[in-house]
Amino acid sequence: MAADEIDTTRIEAAVFRRLRSHLVERRPDVQNIDLMILAGFCRNCLADWYREAAAEQGLAIDKDEARDIVYGGSFADWKGQHQREATPEQLAAFEASRHER
């Protein structure tokens, strides 16, 4: 791997860690459905992408392990502490955003 590829990988890894830290430490209140509406992805998507990237490197990580990494602990714990029931407005916005993509 060329030096610039190594630097790019390190930078991308640092960005991922910062995004994860931001979602875990600063904004655990942001609901996954709101992320899906606004950005088209959520914490679960990040965990899926993490698992898929690991598989591309020959590492087997299951869904729960990947979620533990992204959520900074168990998904069940995060859900119990932070996830609220989606409002009718959120559900409608989510459906509308799915049709736009």
KOLKOL-452933 format. One record per residue: residue number from 1; chain; x, y, z of N, C-alpha, C in turn. Coordinates in nm, 4 decimals, always signed. Last residue first. Example, Ala and Ser with C-alpha at 12.3 -4.5 7.8 and 13.67 -1.06 7.14 Angstrom:
BEGIN
 num chaine      n_u      n_v      n_w     ca_u     ca_v     ca_w      c_u      c_v      c_w
   2      A  +1.2850  -0.2250  +0.7080  +1.3670  -0.1060  +0.7140  +1.2900  +0.0030  +0.7870
   1      A  +1.3190  -0.5690  +0.7800  +1.2300  -0.4500  +0.7800  +1.3200  -0.3300  +0.7800
This chain:
BEGIN
 num chaine      n_u      n_v      n_w     ca_u     ca_v     ca_w      c_u      c_v      c_w
 101      A  -3.5946  +0.8271  -0.2690  -3.4663  +0.7650  -0.3050  -3.4814  +0.6689  -0.4168
 100      A  -3.8537  +0.8952  -0.2179  -3.7706  +0.9928  -0.2883  -3.6407  +0.9311  -0.3367
  99      A  -3.9508  +0.6924  -0.0669  -4.0022  +0.7033  -0.2034  -3.9218  +0.8017  -0.2865
  98      A  -3.8286  +0.7427  +0.1752  -3.7995  +0.6169  +0.1052  -3.8430  +0.6243  -0.0404
  97      A  -3.9489  +0.9801  +0.2512  -3.8069  +0.9818  +0.2164  -3.7660  +0.8545  +0.1434
  96      A  -4.2085  +0.8930  +0.3105  -4.1865  +0.9871  +0.2017  -4.0424  +0.9869  +0.1566
  95      A  -4.1526  +0.7292  +0.5327  -4.2117  +0.6710  +0.4118  -4.1887  +0.7621  +0.2910
  94      A  -4.0562  +0.9288  +0.7072  -3.9721  +0.8159  +0.6685  -4.0219  +0.7519  +0.5401
  93      A  -4.2811  +1.0886  +0.7381  -4.1612  +1.1461  +0.6776  -4.0658  +1.0360  +0.6304
  92      A  -4.4472  +0.9027  +0.8686  -4.4867  +0.9581  +0.7386  -4.3660  +1.0162  +0.6661
  91      A  -4.2995  +0.8620  +1.1046  -4.3276  +0.7496  +1.0148  -4.3665  +0.7979  +0.8753
  90      A  -4.3057  +1.1208  +1.2121  -4.1783  +1.0594  +1.1748  -4.1992  +0.9443  +1.0764
  89      A  -4.5818  +1.1465  +1.2567  -4.5129  +1.2394  +1.1666  -4.3786  +1.1821  +1.1202
  88      A  -4.6315  +0.9478  +1.4475  -4.6935  +0.9368  +1.3151  -4.6254  +1.0281  +1.2130
  87      A  -4.3125  +0.8755  +1.6072  -4.4403  +0.9477  +1.5978  -4.5029  +0.9237  +1.4607
  86      A  -4.1644  +0.5882  +1.7461  -4.1736  +0.6825  +1.6343  -4.3121  +0.7462  +1.6325
  85      A  -4.0673  +0.5726  +2.0817  -4.1614  +0.5256  +1.9798  -4.1697  +0.6319  +1.8703
  84      A  -3.7165  +0.6219  +2.1386  -3.8576  +0.6500  +2.1659  -3.9418  +0.5885  +2.0540
  83      A  -3.4133  +0.5146  +2.2738  -3.5091  +0.5078  +2.1631  -3.6509  +0.5324  +2.2107
  82      A  -3.2532  +0.5254  +2.5105  -3.2639  +0.6399  +2.4205  -3.3753  +0.6337  +2.3162
  81      A  -3.2488  +0.2968  +2.6764  -3.2173  +0.4277  +2.7325  -3.2571  +0.5447  +2.6428
  80      A  -3.3155  +0.0804  +2.5127  -3.3884  +0.1023  +2.6371  -3.3668  +0.2411  +2.6956
  79      A  -3.1216  +0.1095  +2.3122  -3.2638  +0.1204  +2.2793  -3.3465  +0.1502  +2.4043
  78      A  -2.8895  +0.0561  +2.4560  -2.9091  +0.1870  +2.3935  -3.0576  +0.2105  +2.3671
  77      A  -2.9409  -0.2136  +2.5292  -2.9220  -0.1105  +2.6319  -2.9472  +0.0285  +2.5744
  76      A  -2.9579  -0.3319  +2.2742  -3.0725  -0.3388  +2.3667  -3.0613  -0.2324  +2.4755
  75      A  -2.7024  -0.2938  +2.1759  -2.8141  -0.2253  +2.1107  -2.9341  -0.2220  +2.2045
  74      A  -2.4356  -0.2549  +2.4082  -2.5391  -0.3357  +2.3452  -2.6520  -0.2489  +2.2873
  73      A  -2.1870  -0.0183  +2.3033  -2.2453  -0.1104  +2.4006  -2.3582  -0.1848  +2.3320
  72      A  -2.1543  +0.1565  +2.0969  -2.0721  +0.1737  +2.2161  -2.1203  +0.0883  +2.3320
  71      A  -2.2800  +0.1226  +1.8580  -2.3595  +0.1810  +1.9665  -2.2771  +0.2061  +2.0928
  70      A  -2.0747  +0.0009  +1.7081  -2.1335  +0.1286  +1.6649  -2.2077  +0.1977  +1.7789
  69      A  -2.0191  -0.2327  +1.8567  -1.9128  -0.1400  +1.8206  -1.9710  -0.0030  +1.7887
  68      A  -2.2693  -0.3557  +1.8708  -2.2004  -0.3197  +1.9948  -2.0912  -0.2168  +1.9671
  67      A  -2.3105  -0.4063  +1.5975  -2.3928  -0.3064  +1.6661  -2.3291  -0.2624  +1.7972
  66      A  -2.1217  -0.6095  +1.5619  -2.1084  -0.4840  +1.4880  -2.1909  -0.3737  +1.5536
  65      A  -2.2313  -0.8056  +1.7299  -2.0968  -0.7532  +1.7561  -2.0769  -0.6185  +1.6864
  64      A  -2.4781  -0.8504  +1.6002  -2.4748  -0.7976  +1.7368  -2.3382  -0.7388  +1.7719
  63      A  -2.3956  -0.9549  +1.3488  -2.4742  -0.8312  +1.3577  -2.4662  -0.7686  +1.4966
  62      A  -2.0526  -1.0781  +1.3666  -2.1973  -1.0907  +1.3512  -2.2669  -0.9564  +1.3758
  61      A  -1.7724  -1.0968  +1.1700  -1.8324  -1.0241  +1.2816  -1.9834  -1.0352  +1.2636
  60      A  -1.4996  -1.2388  +1.0375  -1.6408  -1.2679  +1.0621  -1.6857  -1.1941  +1.1884
  59      A  -1.2800  -1.1112  +0.7997  -1.3137  -1.1191  +0.9416  -1.4639  -1.1408  +0.9583
  58      A  -1.1979  -1.0554  +0.5426  -1.1882  -1.1929  +0.5895  -1.2185  -1.2118  +0.7371
  57      A  -1.2508  -0.8088  +0.4530  -1.1141  -0.8294  +0.5018  -1.0949  -0.9709  +0.5571
  56      A  -1.5177  -0.8277  +0.4047  -1.4298  -0.8053  +0.2893  -1.2834  -0.8260  +0.3254
  55      A  -1.6054  -0.8389  +0.6693  -1.6142  -0.9590  +0.5861  -1.5246  -0.9472  +0.4628
  54      A  -1.5709  -0.5698  +0.7385  -1.4925  -0.6733  +0.8067  -1.4909  -0.8008  +0.7232
  53      A  -1.7648  -0.4561  +0.5751  -1.6236  -0.4217  +0.5533  -1.5323  -0.5244  +0.6199
  52      A  -1.9945  -0.5677  +0.6926  -1.9616  -0.5976  +0.5533  -1.8153  -0.5673  +0.5219
  51      A  -1.9820  -0.4492  +0.9479  -1.9783  -0.5957  +0.9338  -1.9385  -0.6360  +0.7930
  50      A  -2.0075  -0.1804  +0.8740  -1.8898  -0.2251  +0.9486  -1.8728  -0.3762  +0.9302
  49      A  -2.2606  -0.1810  +0.7600  -2.1445  -0.1465  +0.6768  -2.0146  -0.1928  +0.7422
  48      A  -2.4104  -0.2441  +0.9892  -2.4113  -0.3347  +0.8735  -2.2907  -0.3088  +0.7840
  47      A  -2.3551  -0.0161  +1.1420  -2.3151  -0.1475  +1.1915  -2.3123  -0.2494  +1.0777
  46      A  -2.4743  +0.1776  +0.9805  -2.3302  +0.1838  +1.0070  -2.2788  +0.0485  +1.0554
  45      A  -2.7394  +0.0908  +1.0030  -2.6736  +0.0879  +0.8723  -2.5224  +0.0902  +0.8912
  44      A  -2.7814  +0.1475  +1.2719  -2.7874  +0.0085  +1.2274  -2.7225  -0.0072  +1.0905
  43      A  -2.7677  +0.4261  +1.2678  -2.6654  +0.3507  +1.3397  -2.6636  +0.2043  +1.2953
  42      A  -2.8690  +0.5039  +0.9286  -2.8772  +0.5176  +1.0741  -2.7649  +0.4369  +1.1379
  41      A  -2.9470  +0.6904  +0.6288  -2.8792  +0.5830  +0.7010  -2.8937  +0.6091  +0.8504
  40      A  -3.0645  +0.9112  +0.5203  -3.0789  +0.7859  +0.4477  -2.9995  +0.6707  +0.5083
  39      A  -3.0746  +1.1554  +0.6435  -2.9489  +1.1156  +0.5804  -2.9581  +0.9861  +0.5009
  38      A  -3.3389  +1.2064  +0.7351  -3.2525  +1.3147  +0.6895  -3.1334  +1.2694  +0.6065
  37      A  -3.4510  +0.9539  +0.7929  -3.5276  +1.0549  +0.7190  -3.4328  +1.1570  +0.6568
  36      A  -3.2480  +0.8299  +0.9416  -3.2948  +0.7706  +0.8159  -3.3683  +0.8735  +0.7311
  35      A  -3.2345  +1.0007  +1.1629  -3.1174  +0.9844  +1.0762  -3.1595  +0.9288  +0.9405
  34      A  -3.4907  +0.9499  +1.2617  -3.4570  +1.0841  +1.2152  -3.3333  +1.0819  +1.1262
  33      A  -3.4647  +0.6836  +1.3340  -3.5609  +0.7175  +1.2292  -3.5333  +0.8580  +1.1752
  32      A  -3.2790  +0.6981  +1.5424  -3.2411  +0.6349  +1.4162  -3.3370  +0.6732  +1.3039
  31      A  -3.2651  +1.0118  +1.7156  -3.3318  +0.8859  +1.6853  -3.2871  +0.8307  +1.5506
  30      A  -3.0434  +1.1508  +1.9325  -3.0881  +1.1533  +1.7930  -3.1419  +1.0150  +1.7578
  29      A  -2.9376  +1.1050  +2.1794  -3.0793  +1.1388  +2.1725  -3.1327  +1.1396  +2.0292
  28      A  -2.6716  +1.0824  +2.1661  -2.7445  +0.9564  +2.1739  -2.8959  +0.9786  +2.1633
  27      A  -2.4667  +1.2844  +2.0979  -2.6035  +1.2861  +2.0464  -2.6736  +1.1500  +2.0510
  26      A  -2.2213  +1.2460  +2.2312  -2.2819  +1.3793  +2.2252  -2.4284  +1.3783  +2.1841
  25      A  -2.1667  +0.9647  +2.2320  -2.1423  +1.0495  +2.3485  -2.2170  +1.1821  +2.3456
  24      A  -2.2553  +0.8412  +1.9912  -2.2618  +0.7708  +2.1198  -2.2587  +0.8688  +2.2371
  23      A  -2.2151  +1.0264  +1.7846  -2.3472  +0.9646  +1.8022  -2.3624  +0.8993  +1.9394
  22      A  -1.9425  +1.0868  +1.8269  -2.0432  +1.1928  +1.8264  -2.1826  +1.1345  +1.8532
  21      A  -1.8260  +0.8358  +1.7936  -1.8171  +0.9043  +1.9223  -1.9237  +1.0132  +1.9333
  20      A  -1.8796  +0.7972  +1.5193  -1.9320  +0.7048  +1.6189  -1.9333  +0.7706  +1.7564
  19      A  -1.7341  +1.0122  +1.4121  -1.8785  +1.0027  +1.3897  -1.9410  +0.9124  +1.4954
  18      A  -1.4746  +0.9362  +1.4974  -1.5334  +1.0631  +1.5424  -1.6851  +1.0630  +1.5245
  17      A  -1.4381  +0.6945  +1.3651  -1.4361  +0.6971  +1.5120  -1.4988  +0.8248  +1.5659
  16      A  -1.4508  +0.7892  +1.0988  -1.5504  +0.6947  +1.1488  -1.5557  +0.6976  +1.3010
  15      A  -1.2195  +0.9493  +1.1001  -1.3509  +1.0104  +1.0755  -1.4614  +0.9184  +1.1264
  14      A  -1.0227  +0.7562  +1.1380  -1.0411  +0.8606  +1.2392  -1.1769  +0.9281  +1.2243
  13      A  -1.0523  +0.6146  +0.8992  -1.0767  +0.5470  +1.0273  -1.1013  +0.6489  +1.1381
  12      A  -0.9731  +0.8111  +0.7172  -1.1100  +0.7583  +0.7127  -1.1457  +0.6876  +0.8427
  11      A  -0.7044  +0.8363  +0.7981  -0.7958  +0.9508  +0.8067  -0.9402  +0.9021  +0.8078
  10      A  -0.6069  +0.5818  +0.7386  -0.6012  +0.6332  +0.8761  -0.6980  +0.7494  +0.8954
   9      A  -0.6512  +0.5753  +0.4612  -0.7153  +0.4769  +0.5484  -0.7171  +0.5252  +0.6930
   8      A  -0.4817  +0.7848  +0.3813  -0.6255  +0.7914  +0.3548  -0.7008  +0.6957  +0.4464
   7      A  -0.2314  +0.6808  +0.4562  -0.2816  +0.8036  +0.5172  -0.4325  +0.8152  +0.4999
   6      A  -0.2239  +0.4614  +0.2824  -0.2193  +0.4397  +0.4271  -0.2749  +0.5619  +0.4985
   5      A  -0.2217  +0.5943  +0.0403  -0.3330  +0.5043  +0.0705  -0.3398  +0.4753  +0.2205
   4      A  +0.0224  +0.7300  +0.0531  -0.1009  +0.8081  +0.0485  -0.2237  +0.7224  +0.0773
   3      A  +0.2055  +0.5141  +0.0540  +0.1916  +0.6005  +0.1720  +0.0621  +0.6788  +0.1697
   2      A  +0.0628  +0.2145  -0.0883  +0.1394  +0.3381  -0.0962  +0.1121  +0.4254  +0.0256
   1      A  +0.0854  -0.1175  +0.0000  +0.0000  +0.0000  +0.0000  +0.0898  +0.1236  +0.0000
